[in-house]
Amino acid sequence: MESSTGNVQAMSGRAYVTLLSGESYLSGVIVLHRSLKAADALYPLYCLLSSTVPEDIRMTLEHEGVRCIRLESSAVDKAVNDDSEAFSHWNNTFDKLFVWGLTQFEKIVFLDSDMLIVRNIDSLFDKPPFSAVSADSSYPGNEGWAGGLNSGLMVISPDETMREELFGAIVPVVSGARARGLSVGDQDVVKYVLKDWGARPELHLDEGYNLFADHLSYYVRHLGYTFGEGDKPIYVVHFIGKNKPWMKKSPRQFLWYLRMCVSNPYYALACRKLKSYLKA
């Protein structure tokens, strides 16, 4: 891996890190960076660039103030999920596993590039490694997700031994998923290695740190989460799914978006906030 901001080995301390694996997520990284700044984050954002990301994208991010580290190879040799599948956008997420190899950093808070920071999350750096959220597990019908790690936000202490263990798990995880006809991503690899995560409550962050945009209104209206002051603050909104708010939409996707905004007004509120950062 190489850094476009100088000798990567010279960097140390704490950092937020995200991954950009394709041009379509550039706006997401910009939103993430600007929302971190708006929340007065103390630590810089670094962006891992997959090997296929064009150089002009790196230059755009550098101009934005995002520090970039380009990956020299991919974690997997070819597409794991078929392009026609709803989860084909998971193919490049395996590059997230390179984060454990960033041993020039003492502590990392990894954030997916489709996240909106609502308030300061610097306190996460004081949490133990592998702290994460069992995201959306309180939504009706998702009770089975309780105790399951979501890799969209993770506290990481880089460690080369752990990186090797995670990379060594890719083949058995992918092979097992294919045998069952399932889609697969980096999260499955992390969960495979951390089999006991669900039984370690000290690693479980509140759902407000990784709150799915699709169900925002339920969490606000029924579970007491809030964008303002309260006992259950929303820290991070996660725009899951293949089509993001900043992307161009087909007529069918636009209709879904309109219906979501009507039925889930807090989703519409989060989208407006996200888009305001792209106008800045």
Buried (B, 14 or more C-beta within 10 A) or exposed (E): BEBBBEEBEEBEEBBBBBBBBBEBBBBBBBBBBBBBBBBEBEBBBBBBBBEEBEEEBBEBBBEBEBBBBBBEEBBBEEEBBEEEBEBBBBBBBBBBBBBBBBEBBEBBBBBBBBBBBBBBBBEBBEBEBBBBBBBBBBBEEBEEBEEBBBBBBBBBBBBEEBBEBBBEBBEEBBEEBEEEEEBBBBBBBBBBBBEEBBEEEEBBBBBBBBBBBBBBBBBBEEBEBBBEEEEBBBBBBBBBBEBBBBEEBEEEBEEBBEEBBEEBBBBBBBBEBBEEBEEE
